[in-house]
Structures are given as C-alpha cells and as structure tokens.
Amino acid sequence: MITLTLRFRVLSFLTIGGSTTFNLTDNPLHPMVVPPSSIKGTLRTAINNFLPKGYTSCKGTSPEEINEAHEKGGVCDVCKLFGYPNHESDCIKIEVVGAEKLERLIITRVSINDKTQTAERGKLFSSEAVKPLSEFEVRIHFNEECGDRLFKLLLYSLLALRLWRLGRNAMVDLKLVSELKPKDDEMKVIIDRLSSYLWGEGNGLLA
C-alpha cells in the first residue's frame, strides 16, 4: 500500500452538500464539510477532462452509458482506478483529515431566474462554506497490486484537479507533502509538479 499525503488549499468559498432555507440557518450543520466521496468524484471528473495520452476513459455519466461502453470496449482505465456502478474500486481509498476543524461560514444567497437573469422574490437560501485560504489534509491509499500505470493515472488526476473545481464550483490547490520515490522519469516529473502549490508559493495567484 502506498499512502499519498496531500495538503489541500481552498482558493474560493468551498461549499459541498445541500443548502437550507433562510429561516433554518441557525440549525447545526453536518460537521463533515469535505466528504472523501467528493474528492474521489472530482478527481474522476478532472482526469476525464484532462486525460493523458495512452489512457482510456468511457466518459459515461450514467450507469447505463458506462455499462454500454464497457460491454463494447472493456473496462476503461479511469473506471479501473476509481470504480464504477456496482464495482467499488480496489485501487484507492481516500481519507480526509481535520475537515471538521475548518472554520465555516453561513453564506446567504438569492435564487436567480435562468430565463430573466433576475433575483427571484422570496427565494433566499443559505449554504455552509469553508473560507478561502483554509487548508486541510487528504490521504489517498493506493493498492500497489493495481500497478504503476494506474498509480501514474492517479497522480495525473491530482494535477488535473488543480485546473478543475471541487464542490459547488470552488477552486482548490494541492501539493504532495509525503515523500515518494519515483520509479521512472515520467513519474519523477509528475511528483516534482505536485511538490508545491500551483497557484501559490510564488507561482502566481496567491503570490
């Protein structure tokens, strides 16, 4: 088992999960603000949109589409790594550490009518959000029996996540904080890129 320890940094207000009506905002909200399933789902979506050459993805969005694609061409690499309907992944397990300690805010918004692009009267709603520049830890446990090829795909998905969105369209950055010995030049390049934040530490957005 290989364990990747990653530091996630929130770059915009991060909201995951449901919302509540305006008059219920004082009720306690669920303490798990960053479920592991959300991290896993976002990694999957991100790599589907930035798929490296030589890897396969069925790009299905429903169980029917995924099963149909697999019947025609076999189980794709992305589904082998992340799992698919009725087939839980044996390759990765994700653990979120310390998310319950993050400072959270209640943000109140108003619903917008898609047709008129105007605020809808009496339709305020509130959401729980993690404020920008908050950080939390994510540990990804990879089953080495799944092979170096899928391990590289996991690393590529972490790179892709920094160009994608988490939860309700929040931008996040991440870096690898655990030591990881590369097995070849390709893996070394990926690990080097993951060793520091993309959008901070002198690299642009937060510098």
Order of alpha helices (4+ residues) and beta strands (2+ residues): beta-beta-alpha-alpha-alpha-beta-beta-beta-beta-alpha-beta-alpha
